[in-house]
Amino acid sequence: MSVKILVVDDEKVIRDTLNEILKEESYETITAQDGEEALKIVQSENIDLVISDIKMPNMDGIELLEAVSKYSPDTFFIIMTAYASVKTAIDALRNGAFDYLIKPVEFDDLLLRVKRLLDYKKLAQENKMLRQRISAEEGQNNIIGKSEPMKKVFQLINRVAPTNSNILIYGKSGTGKELVAKSIHHNSKRKNSIFLPVNCGAISENLIESELFGHKKGAFTGATDDKLGLFKVAEGGTLFLDEIGDLPLNLQVKLLRAIEDKQFLPVGGTKAVTTDVRIIAATNQNLYEKTKIGEFREDLFYRLNVVEIKLPTLNERKEDIPILVDHFVEKYCNEMGKKVIGIDNETMKVLMSHDWRGGVRELENVIERAVIFANEELITVNDLADNLRGDDLKQGYPDSLKDALRNFEKEHILKTIKKFEYNKEEAATALKIGLSSLYRKMEELGIPTKSPKDSEI
């Protein structure tokens, strides 16, 4: 891929000379006679390096540096200055320039500095992509579970990740929606590009359009410069739209067009901007019900909901609690330098019996706190918060972890069967197991196959 360099100088002789020298080294070059012209080029072109004089009319080199740093932070900058202005050049370095040249410029020195800087830029980009991959891999590794509900989630991730289809993730707070989205990205063809999460509910309604699609200078009060939208920032990668149900109706139309046409208009813009991003959306709301009452566009719902992934709550997969606990204990011991190796059986019984309304996030917070207060190798009930200690032994689970899990499984199956009035087909569907598996479980756990009323008959 060719390197594109922008040369900015109000002196035509210098501008043209540098242009020719750089072209001879196979660099792609563009020239500008002042800062204003240069900024317009940076806003419309993908510029790797700007070489600019300091003293120029309209917009000087320092002002251009500041504008480019805000608009295109990945563009490197070299300042050119006369000897008398070296102090100004040093100030420019402090403001984000990567190097400076003294006029008259020695061409061999220029080419050496340009090559060194571009080599550094390439290395920085490779490191950035590596960090993104590591981040995505950590997201993959942090999805922990061996329960049947989580196995189905893993199967869906493996099936949909290699595709380019839009995905809608359903899940209550704390179920790990972003971790699932990261895992899908990491296992996709876009894994070497950016994964960009956006919380649609955390951005004010009057700013979210500008955040997603960008704006042009002067589009509204305070729009002093052009701004790239997140749809363009995520070019080639994955855009994760969390809390999509909070997106205002007027923006849902624009989002639909951006997804279908792969282009959009920035706020105040007249020229469409193309984009290539994969959309993964997430919500804790029932979007289908919202379409019925006109709070969410039906056409957008079906465009997002190509593949649907529903995440179970922690209460629906309590058998994963022991391995989650082990993971969080190890994580926070490493962070805090403590030597806690686990939790005792009494504490595990408390955690197994607790109603985890905050999901995995609540469990993680509980373990983080417990590691802080633990003075022994094993976390005890005394290391838990008061509200959890109140749960201690309320279910009467035995000390053995295996027996405690068995008791919980028996209680959960029995509760579900009673809920469906001993209709085993409906109960099996709700439990997400086969009918034969349900009968086998009932036999193993000593659960009667008929209701007490039927037995009396």
ABEGO torsion letter per residue (X at the ends): XBBBBBBBBABAAAAAAAAAAAAAAGBBBBBBABAAAAAAAAAABBBABBBBBABBBGBBAAAAAAAAAAABAABBBBBBBBAAAAAAAAAAAAAGBABBBBOBBBAAAAAAAAAAAAAAAAAAAAAAAAAAAAAAAAAAAABBEABAAAAAAAAAAAAAAABABBBBBBEBBGAGAAAAAAAAAAABAAAABBBBBBBAAABBAAAAAAAAAEBBBGABBGBABBBBBAAAAABGBBBBBBGAAABBAAAAAAAAAAAAAGBBBBBGBABBBBBBBBBBBBBABBAAAAAAAGABBAAAAAAAAABBBBBBBAAABAAAAAAAAAAAAAAAAAAAGBABAEBBAAAAAAAAABBBAAEAAAAAAAAAAAAAABABABBBAAABBAAAAAABGAAGBBABAAAAAAAAAAAAAAAAAAAAGGBAAAAAAAAGBBAAAAAAAAAAAGBBABBAAAAAX
